[in-house]
Amino acid sequence: MKPSLEATYERFLALDIHRQYLVIGGVNFSQEVILKPRRLSYDQWMQWAQTNLRPTDAVVIEACTNAWHIYDQVAVLVGRAVVCHPAMVKLIAAARVKTDGRDVLNLARLLAANLLPEVWVPPQEVRELRALLAHRRRLIKMRTMCRNRLHSILHRHNLKPPQGKVFATMHRSWWQELELCPTERMRLCQDLATLDHLEPQIAETDAELD
């Protein structure tokens, strides 16, 4: 039989992560507040965590941009670390009065009651792969936007592009010799320069993915 949460953990703590700071607070198994919500800057956070977190603590963190970084710091200091998605925590979403302190204690109480739907915490290599794929999508999106703007110039002036890959380096002189107004020419040249900048970055990213 698995030991109960009450027997395993003394404190149930929650972290509410913000851009410039985080808030931590907690309860015991009986839902009594044993750590009043406390706001910490990120300069203060790591020292506080190393001094105050214990192996007998369970900690929940809301999923956000830097949740994995905080999770890695917390997981080695406590007995259990959990990540949850804020949209899945209906108690917080439905609260009439929302404050950092209330959110933290609500999360801690849900953790103590074992009612939090957990988010899978991917290992480091999976996080890196996801980040690299997201980076590639951004590069591809930027390239597509440039190409679409250049195609719009062709459509607007009813121009027939050369055969083959219209954005290939061999056709740059054709683009640069188009009769356009100064501002449109400037935009065209900048989009071509952006394509020249993006292509090797996309190739480098593809090589890293391979």
VENWOMO-V254173 format. One record per residue. N is the residue number from 1. PSI is psi as a letter, one per 20 degrees, with the letter a starting at -180 (none if undefined). OMEGA is omega in radians with two decimals (999 if undefined). D_LAST is the distance of its C-alpha to the last C-alpha in whole Angstrom. Layout:
n->N psi->PSI omega->OMEGA d_last->D_LAST
n->N psi->PSI omega->OMEGA d_last->D_LAST
//
This chain:
n->1 psi->p omega->3.14 d_last->46
n->2 psi->q omega->3.09 d_last->44
n->3 psi->q omega->3.14 d_last->45
n->4 psi->r omega->3.08 d_last->46
n->5 psi->h omega->-3.13 d_last->44
n->6 psi->h omega->-3.13 d_last->48
n->7 psi->h omega->-3.05 d_last->48
n->8 psi->h omega->-3.03 d_last->44
n->9 psi->p omega->3.13 d_last->44
n->10 psi->h omega->-3.10 d_last->47
n->11 psi->q omega->3.07 d_last->45
n->12 psi->o omega->-3.00 d_last->43
n->13 psi->q omega->3.11 d_last->41
n->14 psi->q omega->3.10 d_last->39
n->15 psi->p omega->3.06 d_last->37
n->16 psi->o omega->-2.99 d_last->37
n->17 psi->p omega->3.08 d_last->35
n->18 psi->r omega->-3.07 d_last->35
n->19 psi->g omega->-3.04 d_last->34
n->20 psi->i omega->-3.06 d_last->36
n->21 psi->r omega->3.00 d_last->38
n->22 psi->r omega->3.13 d_last->38
n->23 psi->p omega->3.12 d_last->41
n->24 psi->q omega->3.09 d_last->41
n->25 psi->r omega->-3.11 d_last->44
n->26 psi->r omega->-3.14 d_last->45
n->27 psi->r omega->2.98 d_last->47
n->28 psi->a omega->-3.08 d_last->48
n->29 psi->h omega->3.14 d_last->48
n->30 psi->j omega->3.10 d_last->52
n->31 psi->j omega->3.09 d_last->50
n->32 psi->p omega->-3.12 d_last->52
n->33 psi->o omega->3.12 d_last->51
n->34 psi->i omega->3.02 d_last->50
n->35 psi->o omega->3.14 d_last->48
n->36 psi->q omega->-3.12 d_last->49
n->37 psi->p omega->-3.09 d_last->46
n->38 psi->p omega->-3.14 d_last->45
n->39 psi->p omega->-3.13 d_last->43
n->40 psi->p omega->2.98 d_last->41
n->41 psi->r omega->-3.14 d_last->39
n->42 psi->h omega->3.04 d_last->36
n->43 psi->h omega->-3.13 d_last->38
n->44 psi->h omega->-2.91 d_last->40
n->45 psi->g omega->-2.99 d_last->38
n->46 psi->g omega->3.11 d_last->36
n->47 psi->g omega->3.11 d_last->40
n->48 psi->g omega->-3.10 d_last->41
n->49 psi->g omega->-3.12 d_last->39
n->50 psi->h omega->-3.12 d_last->39
n->51 psi->h omega->-2.92 d_last->43
n->52 psi->h omega->-3.13 d_last->43
n->53 psi->q omega->-3.03 d_last->41
n->54 psi->q omega->3.06 d_last->42
n->55 psi->i omega->3.12 d_last->40
n->56 psi->j omega->3.10 d_last->43
n->57 psi->q omega->2.89 d_last->41
n->58 psi->p omega->-3.04 d_last->39
n->59 psi->p omega->3.04 d_last->37
n->60 psi->q omega->-3.12 d_last->35
n->61 psi->p omega->3.05 d_last->33
n->62 psi->p omega->3.12 d_last->33
n->63 psi->p omega->3.08 d_last->29
n->64 psi->a omega->-3.04 d_last->28
n->65 psi->g omega->-3.09 d_last->26
n->66 psi->k omega->-3.12 d_last->27
n->67 psi->h omega->-3.08 d_last->28
n->68 psi->h omega->3.12 d_last->25
n->69 psi->g omega->3.11 d_last->26
n->70 psi->h omega->3.12 d_last->29
n->71 psi->g omega->3.14 d_last->29
n->72 psi->h omega->3.13 d_last->27
n->73 psi->h omega->-3.06 d_last->30
n->74 psi->g omega->-2.97 d_last->33
n->75 psi->h omega->-3.11 d_last->31
n->76 psi->i omega->-3.07 d_last->32
n->77 psi->i omega->-3.03 d_last->36
n->78 psi->r omega->-3.14 d_last->37
n->79 psi->h omega->-3.13 d_last->37
n->80 psi->p omega->3.06 d_last->35
n->81 psi->p omega->-3.07 d_last->33
n->82 psi->q omega->3.02 d_last->32
n->83 psi->p omega->3.12 d_last->30
n->84 psi->q omega->3.13 d_last->32
n->85 psi->p omega->-3.07 d_last->31
n->86 psi->h omega->-3.14 d_last->35
n->87 psi->h omega->-3.12 d_last->35
n->88 psi->i omega->-3.14 d_last->35
n->89 psi->n omega->-3.00 d_last->38
n->90 psi->h omega->-3.12 d_last->41
n->91 psi->g omega->-3.14 d_last->44
n->92 psi->g omega->-3.09 d_last->42
n->93 psi->h omega->-3.08 d_last->41
n->94 psi->j omega->-3.09 d_last->45
n->95 psi->p omega->3.14 d_last->47
n->96 psi->h omega->3.14 d_last->50
n->97 psi->o omega->-3.10 d_last->50
n->98 psi->o omega->2.99 d_last->46
n->99 psi->r omega->3.13 d_last->46
n->100 psi->g omega->-3.11 d_last->43
n->101 psi->g omega->3.12 d_last->46
n->102 psi->g omega->-3.14 d_last->46
n->103 psi->g omega->-3.11 d_last->43
n->104 psi->g omega->-3.11 d_last->42
n->105 psi->h omega->3.06 d_last->45
n->106 psi->g omega->3.11 d_last->44
n->107 psi->g omega->-3.13 d_last->41
n->108 psi->g omega->-3.14 d_last->42
n->109 psi->h omega->3.08 d_last->45
n->110 psi->h omega->3.10 d_last->42
n->111 psi->g omega->3.14 d_last->41
n->112 psi->h omega->3.13 d_last->44
n->113 psi->i omega->3.14 d_last->45
n->114 psi->l omega->-3.09 d_last->41
n->115 psi->j omega->-3.08 d_last->41
n->116 psi->p omega->2.99 d_last->38
n->117 psi->o omega->-3.05 d_last->35
n->118 psi->q omega->3.02 d_last->32
n->119 psi->p omega->3.09 d_last->28
n->120 psi->p omega->3.12 d_last->25
n->121 psi->o omega->-3.10 d_last->24
n->122 psi->q omega->3.06 d_last->20
n->123 psi->r omega->-3.03 d_last->19
n->124 psi->g omega->-3.09 d_last->18
n->125 psi->h omega->3.10 d_last->14
n->126 psi->g omega->3.10 d_last->15
n->127 psi->g omega->-3.13 d_last->16
n->128 psi->h omega->3.11 d_last->14
n->129 psi->g omega->3.10 d_last->11
n->130 psi->g omega->-3.13 d_last->14
n->131 psi->h omega->3.14 d_last->15
n->132 psi->g omega->3.10 d_last->11
n->133 psi->h omega->3.09 d_last->12
n->134 psi->h omega->3.10 d_last->15
n->135 psi->g omega->3.13 d_last->15
n->136 psi->h omega->3.11 d_last->13
n->137 psi->h omega->3.11 d_last->16
n->138 psi->g omega->3.12 d_last->18
n->139 psi->g omega->3.14 d_last->17
n->140 psi->h omega->3.13 d_last->17
n->141 psi->g omega->3.12 d_last->20
n->142 psi->g omega->3.12 d_last->22
n->143 psi->g omega->3.13 d_last->21
n->144 psi->g omega->3.12 d_last->22
n->145 psi->g omega->3.10 d_last->25
n->146 psi->g omega->-3.12 d_last->26
n->147 psi->h omega->3.13 d_last->25
n->148 psi->h omega->3.11 d_last->28
n->149 psi->h omega->3.12 d_last->30
n->150 psi->h omega->3.07 d_last->30
n->151 psi->h omega->-3.13 d_last->31
n->152 psi->h omega->3.07 d_last->34
n->153 psi->g omega->3.12 d_last->35
n->154 psi->g omega->-3.12 d_last->35
n->155 psi->g omega->-3.08 d_last->37
n->156 psi->h omega->-3.09 d_last->39
n->157 psi->j omega->3.10 d_last->41
n->158 psi->l omega->-3.11 d_last->40
n->159 psi->q omega->3.09 d_last->38
n->160 psi->o omega->-3.10 d_last->37
n->161 psi->r omega->3.09 d_last->33
n->162 psi->r omega->-3.13 d_last->33
n->163 psi->q omega->3.10 d_last->31
n->164 psi->b omega->-3.13 d_last->27
n->165 psi->o omega->-2.97 d_last->25
n->166 psi->h omega->-3.11 d_last->27
n->167 psi->j omega->3.12 d_last->25
n->168 psi->q omega->-3.12 d_last->24
n->169 psi->h omega->-3.10 d_last->25
n->170 psi->i omega->-3.12 d_last->28
n->171 psi->j omega->-3.07 d_last->30
n->172 psi->h omega->3.14 d_last->30
n->173 psi->h omega->3.10 d_last->34
n->174 psi->g omega->3.12 d_last->35
n->175 psi->g omega->-3.04 d_last->33
n->176 psi->i omega->-3.14 d_last->35
n->177 psi->j omega->3.11 d_last->38
n->178 psi->q omega->3.14 d_last->39
n->179 psi->o omega->-3.10 d_last->42
n->180 psi->r omega->3.05 d_last->41
n->181 psi->q omega->-3.05 d_last->43
n->182 psi->g omega->-3.09 d_last->42
n->183 psi->h omega->3.12 d_last->41
n->184 psi->h omega->3.09 d_last->38
n->185 psi->g omega->3.12 d_last->38
n->186 psi->g omega->3.13 d_last->36
n->187 psi->g omega->3.12 d_last->34
n->188 psi->g omega->-3.11 d_last->33
n->189 psi->h omega->3.13 d_last->32
n->190 psi->h omega->3.10 d_last->30
n->191 psi->h omega->3.08 d_last->28
n->192 psi->g omega->3.12 d_last->27
n->193 psi->h omega->3.10 d_last->27
n->194 psi->g omega->3.07 d_last->24
n->195 psi->g omega->3.12 d_last->22
n->196 psi->h omega->3.14 d_last->22
n->197 psi->h omega->-3.06 d_last->21
n->198 psi->h omega->-3.03 d_last->18
n->199 psi->g omega->3.11 d_last->17
n->200 psi->h omega->3.10 d_last->15
n->201 psi->g omega->3.10 d_last->14
n->202 psi->g omega->3.12 d_last->12
n->203 psi->g omega->3.12 d_last->11
n->204 psi->g omega->3.12 d_last->10
n->205 psi->g omega->3.09 d_last->9
n->206 psi->g omega->3.12 d_last->6
n->207 psi->h omega->3.12 d_last->5
n->208 psi->h omega->3.09 d_last->5
n->209 psi->g omega->3.11 d_last->4
n->210 psi->none omega->999 d_last->0
//
